[in-house]
Amino acid sequence: MTFVFCRLGVLTVFVAFVFRCKSWRQSSPALRDQGSVLFASLCLFVMPSSSPLPARHLSSTSLPPMIPRRVAVIGAGAAGLAAARELCREGHRVVVFERGGSVGGTWVYTSAVESDPLGLDPARKVVHSSLFDSLRTNLPRESMGFLDYPFVSLHRRGDGEGDPRRFPGHREVLRYLEDFARDFDLYGMVRFWTEVGQVEREEDGTWTVRSRRVSSGDGGEESEVYDAVVVCIGHYTEPRVAEIPGIDAWPGKQMHSHNYRVPEPFIDQVVVIIGSSSSANDISRDISSFAKEVHIATRSASDGTPSKPPSYGNVWLHSMVESAHEDGHVVFQDGSSVHVDVIMHCTGYRYHFPFLETNGVVNVDDNRVGPLYKHIFPPELAPCLSFIGIPWKVIPFPMFELQSKWVAGVLSGRIALPTQEEMMEDVKAFYLQTEAAGWPKRYTHNISKFWFEYNDWLAHECGYPPMEGWRKQMYVANRANRTAHPESYRDEWNDDRLVAEAGRDFQKFL
């Protein structure tokens, strides 16, 4: 690979200046933002010349170059915060709509649950968060944080409080997001307690956003016009549940993991947990110390005799549920049956955008949001409608950041999109590839098999270097350790070399 060394020298001088300054986090937000933009601009000129993907640092044909836009961001979770920061860095004027009273989105824990334990009643009062009280991250904090804002412990930052564990609890993640919002002056952009009721495209290409205050008694609606809308509402609020023959006559209780908080209500009960996700595994362990029995039903289990995982005397692994019966029994495909008190569905969630009016251009079909170019832009409505955070089976925060950089650059005209026809052809080709691979439609946005390539593609489009090697290796090492040691991977690991490399890298930002 060859580099333009004269510009690399300029970049080196700039980096040396930044790192000799007082703590990057302690510098003013304006200086950080200006420095980050300059750093990004210089990085455009040190991309490997042998890269197979040409960068699109061109003026968009649909927007005049480098003109700031008025942009509505829906949601102030991690994706919305990342989007707000990158849009501001690009010079756009941003308003963030947040239904709740704080930043953090799904990382804001509440003990409240919905009136419908399954979460299917459209008239229920929706609780946004799906966290349970004892939840810890299943990713190490080093790999989890934003690219230029390391997720180090509060102890290491000198605050002396917080959760120092490498796989911390959810409260530490929320503190990290609150720090991020504070350090980059994002709070002033957020309209808290404001629910978006409708987003609709006008004939002139602008977008009308209708919202209302949910904390005041009047509930008056406000209507505003924006040049663009970025949807960042997450996808952990609308549950999907398994279909079980005979369930209507079964007398027990059903619930979705979305409404699980603590294990004490399950004392001496027999619980069936459906699913093989991280939440299913974690909740089954959480409940097992209180429940009489826990039976996990999963597609990945064999159809043979039920088995027992090590270290858990009252937990059994089964194949999927075959049927439920009015005498209280649940029958599994392996032929076994159990008299059950509770069935908990740890079966994932549905994408849901009830406020979005696109005249059928964007729809959700079997959990495929489409059509979306690179899981972000609907070709017919690009670039003024975009989605951040649609893919899953990823490391979310770095992906949110890269997606947001791309959206911000496209909106300003600094980065060009392909034509509408080219984007649609790319979407169709992707659908054909997934079908040929036998990938169900509902897995359209599961990009676990090419997540590294996806992030590096986004970085290159934005003029940034690929994601750090240590972060990719740490992700792979953690996945292997989690598979081999599901009970202990959060407290025992063998990638200290990568932890040390991450720590050295973080010195640039701390």
N, C-alpha and C positions, 0 to 999 in steps of 0.2 A: 504494500500500500504506500502511496505517496501523499504527502501533505504540502500545503502551501506554507513554507517555513517562515516567511516574513510575517505573515498574519499570525502564525502560531506563536511567534515571539511577542507580538502585541498582546495576545491572549495570556501568555505567561506573565507578562508585566502586570496585567490587570488582576490576575488571580493572586499574584504576590501582594499587590496592594490591598486587596480585599482581606486576605488572610492575616495581614499584619494589623488590620484595623481592630478596634475594640470588638468584642463578640458580635458576630453577624446578627445574632438575634437581638442584641442590645442596641444595635444601630437603629436609626429612625426607619419606619416603614417606607417612607419615600425614598431614602437612600437604598434600602434593600431592593425595592421594585426597580429603581433606575439601574442599579447594578445588575440585577437579574436580567433585565432586558438587554443591557450592553453585553453581558456574558453570553446570552442566547444569540445575539447578533454576531458576535465574534465566532461562536461555535459553527455558524453557517459555513465558515471558510476552512474548517478543519475536518470536515467530513471526509472519509476515505474516498479517493477518486475512483476506486474500483467497485464502489457500491452498485449493485444491480438495479436499484430503484432510483430513478431520477427524482430529485426534489422539485416540488412545484412552487418555488418562491416567485410567483408571477401574479400579476393583477388578475383578479377574478373578472370574468366577462359580465357577471351580473351585478357587481358592486364597484363603485369607484374606489381606487386604491387608497388605503390608509385613512379612511374616513370613519370616525367613531360612530357607533350605533347605540341606540337606546335599547337595552336588552333586558328582558324579564327572565329571571332564573326561578324555577319552581322547585322549592325545597332547599333547606339549609342544613342538610346532612353533609357527610363527607364529600359527596359528589357535587352538591350545590356550592359548598365552600371552595372547592378546587376550581369550579367553573367561575365563580365570582372573582377569585384572585387573578386567574389567567385573563379573563375579559378585561379587568381593570388594567392589568399590565399592558394590554394591547391598546388601551386608550378608550375603551367603550364605557358608556354610562350604564350602570347596573343597578337594578332593584331586585332583591331576593325576597320571594314570598314564602313565609313559613307559618304553617298552621298552628304549631306549638309555640311555647314561650321561651325556647332556648335552641341553640344550635346543637347539632349532633345527630339528628334524625333517629335512625334505629338504635343508636348507641345511648339514647336517653332512656334509662331503665325506669319502669313504673311497676308497682305491684298491682295496678288496676288490670282487669281482664274484661273481655267483651261479654255482653249479655248472652250471646250465642257461643258456647264453648267451641263449636266447630268453625265459627267465623264465616258462615255461609248466608246468614240472614241479611239481606240488603238494607233492612231498617235498623240494624244494630248500630250502636255508637262505636265507631271504629277506634281501636287503640293501635297506634302506629307501631310501637316497639314490639319485637318478638323475643326480647332478652329474658332469660331466667336468672335468678339471683346469683347463682354460683358460677355463671358462665365465665370461662377464660378463653382467650384467643386460641385458635388452632394454628396460628402462624407466629413465628418468632418476631418480636417487635422490630428487630433490625431490618427485616425484609418488608415489614408491613407499612412503614411510614412513607410520607411523600418524599420525592427524590431529593429535594433541597431543604428538607425540614425533618431531621432525624427524629425517630420515635425513641428517644432515650428516656431512662427513668427520671422521675423528679429528683431522686436522690443524687443522680449524676449531675443534674442541672443546679444542684445546690439548694433546692427548696426544702429538702429534708422530709418530705411527705410523699404519700402516694404508694404505689405498688411496684416494688423494684424487680419483680419476677420477669424472667425473659418472656414468658407467656402470661401476660397480666390479665386481671379481671376487667370486666367491661367498664368499670368506673375510671380506670386509668386511661382507657381509649377515649372516653368522653373528655377527660381533662386535657388530653393531647389535642383533640379537635377544638376545644375552647381556647387553648393557648394559640393554636394556629389562627383562629379567627381574630383573636386579640392582637397578635403580633403583626398581622397583615391588615389591620384596620378594616375588618370585614363587618363588624357589628353594625356600623352605621348604615350599611346597605340593606340590612335585613328588616323587613316588616313582620314582626312577630304577631302571633294570634291573628293571622290573616289567611283566610282560606280562599283558594282560587276555585271559582265555580265554573268558569268557562274560558277557554282560549279558542279564538276563532280568527281565521284569515279573512282579510278584507279584499275587495277587488283590486285595490292599488298595491297589494303585496304586503301591507303592514298587518299587524296582529293586534286584535282587541283582547285585552285581559280583563275579565270581570271578577272582582274579589269582594269579600266582605269580612268585617271584623267579627271574630268568634268569641272575643272576651267581653264585648260590650253588649248591652241589652238591645240596642237599636237594630243591629244586624244589617245596617244599610249597605247597599251594594255600590261599589265604585267601578267605573269603567275607564280604562286607560289604553292608549295606543302605543305599541312598541314596534321597533324595526325587526326584532327577532325574539324568539323564545327558546330557552334551553330547559328541557325537562329533566329534573334530577330528583325524582320522588322515591327512588328505590323500588324494590320488588319483594318485600318481606311483610306485606300487610294483608294480601288477599289469599287465603289458604286454598290449596288443592287437597282433596281427600280421596282416599281409595274407594272404589266401588266394591261393595261386599254383598253378595247374594244373601237375602234373608235378614238384612240389617234392620229393616223397619219393624220386624217382630221381636228383635232381640231386646231384652229389658234393661240392659246395662247402660252405662254412660259413655258417650263418645266426646272426644275433644281433639283439637289440633294443637300441636306443640307451640303455636303462636300464643296460646293462652296458658302455657305452663310457666310457673314462677318458682315455686318451692315444692319440696317433696313431702312435707308433713301431711297434707291431705290424703296421701295414699297409704297411710299406716294400715297394715294387715290386709291390704287389698291385692287382688290378682290383676295384673296390668298387662295388656298386650300393646306393644309398640310396633307400629308398621313403618318400615323405612330402614335405610342403611346409611343415611347421611351422618355428618358429624354431630348434628343435633340429636339424632336418634341414639347414637352411641353414648353421648355425654348424658342425656336425660335418663337413659336406662341405668347408668351407673349412679346417677344422683338419686334416683328413686329406689334403687335396690336395697339401700340401707334402712328403708322404712316399709316398703311393700312386702307382702307375704311372698309373692312370686312375680317375676318379670319375664315375659315371653316376647322375644324380638322376632318379628316376621319380615323377611327380606327376600327379594328376588335372587340375591347372590348366594343364599343358602342352598344346599343340596336337598333333594327330595327324600333323602334317607332319614334315619332316626334323628330326632332332635339332639343337638349337642349342647355342651355347656362350656362357655369360655372360662379360661383359668382365672382363679382368684375370686370368683363370684359363685357362691353356693346356691343362690336362688334365682339365677338367670339362665334361660334356655334360648337357644337359637333354632328357629324353624324356617321352613320355606313359607311362601306367602299364605295368607288366609284364604281358605276356599269358600267358607260360608259361616253365617251366624244363625243361631236358633233361639226360638222363644223360651227354651228351658234355661237359657243363659250360657250355653256352651258355644265355643268358637272352634271350628274345625280347620286344620291346616292342610295344605296340599301334601305334606309328608304322612298324612293319615292320623296324626295325633289330634286330640281334642282336649280342651281345658274349659272349666267353668270360670268365666271372666267377669270382673266387676267393671273394668274400664278399658276402652280401646282408645289409644292415643295415636293420631295420625301425624307422623313426622315425614310428610310426603311432599314438602315443598310448597311453592306459592305460584300464583298467577300474576302476569303483568296486567295492570289495570290503570287506565287513564280516562276516568269518567268525565273529566272536564274538557277533554280535547275534541274539538270539532274540526274534522278535516274532509268532510263530505266523502268519507270512505277511502281516502287516499292512504291513510295509515290505519291498519286494523290488527287485531290480535286473533290469530287462528291457531288453536292447539298450542298456545303459549309461544308462538312465533310472532314477534312484532315486525311488521313488514309493510312494504319493503323498506329496508334500511341499508344504505351503503356503508359498509364496514361497521355495522351495528350502531350507526350514529345518525346519518342523514337520510331522510326520505327523498329520493331523487327528484320527485316532482315538486317538493317544497323546499329543497336545499337552496341556499344555506341558512335560511331564516327560521327553520325549525330543526332542532337537533335534540338528541337524547344522550345523556351521560350516564354510564353505569349499567347498561343493558346486559353485557356479557357476564357470565358467572363461571365458577370454578377458576378463579383468578386471584391474584393479590390485588385487592380493590383500589387502595389509595393511589399507588403509582399509576395504575391504569386510568383512574379518574383524571389525574393530573395531565397525562399525555393526551387523552381525549379532549380535555378542555383547552390545552394549548392549540390543538389542531382547529377546534371550532373557533376559538378567538382569532387565530390568524386568518382563517377563511373569511370570517365576517368582516375583517378590516380590509380584505382584498390583498393581503400580503402573500397568502397561499391560495392557489387556484385549485378548484375541484375539476374533475373531468366533466364532460357534458352530461346532461340528464340521460341521454341514450347510453352513454358509456357506463354510467353508474348502474343503470338498470340491467345492462348486460352482465356486469360484475355480480350483481345480486343473484341473477338467474343462474349464472355459472356456479356460484357458491351453493345454491339450493341443489343443483344437479350433483355436485360433489358429495354433499351430505347424504342425498338419497342413494347414490351409488355405494357409499360406505355403509349403508344400512342404518344410518343415524336417524332416529325418530324426529318428526317435526318439532316436538316439544323440546328437543335438545338443540335447536338451531343456535341458541346463544350460549351453549356450553362450549367454550373455546379452549378447554384444558389441553387439547392435543396440539394446539399451535399458539398458545398464549405468548410465549417468548417472541415468536415471529411477529405476532400482531403488535405487541408493544414496540418492538424495534422498528416496524414499518411506520407506526405513528410518530416515533421519535425522528425518524429520517425525514418524513414529510414536513416536520416542524423545524428541521435544521439542527436537531440535537443528536448527540452520540447515542449509541445503543445503551440499553439498560446495563447496569454494572454486572460484571461476571459473577461477583460474589453473591449478588442477590438471586441470580438464577440458580447457582449451585446450592445456595441455602434452601431455596424452595424445593429442589429435588431431594436434598438430604433430609429435610423435615418430612416430606411425604413418605420417604422410605422408612424413616424412624417411626412415624405414626402408624404405618401399616404393621411394622414388626413389633412395636411395643405400644399398643393403643392405650394402656393404662398409665404408662409412665413417661411418654415422649415429651410432655410439657416440663418435666423436671430432670430428665436425663437425656443427654445428647452427645454426639461425637463430632461436632463440626466447629470446635473452638477456633480452628484456624480461620474459618470464614467469619466468625464473630470478631476476631482480632482485625481481620482485613476491613470489615465494615467499620469498626471503631476508628481505624486510621483514616478511612474515607470521610467519616463524619467530622473529623477535625476541621474540615474546610468550612463547616457551617456552624460550629459550636463556639 
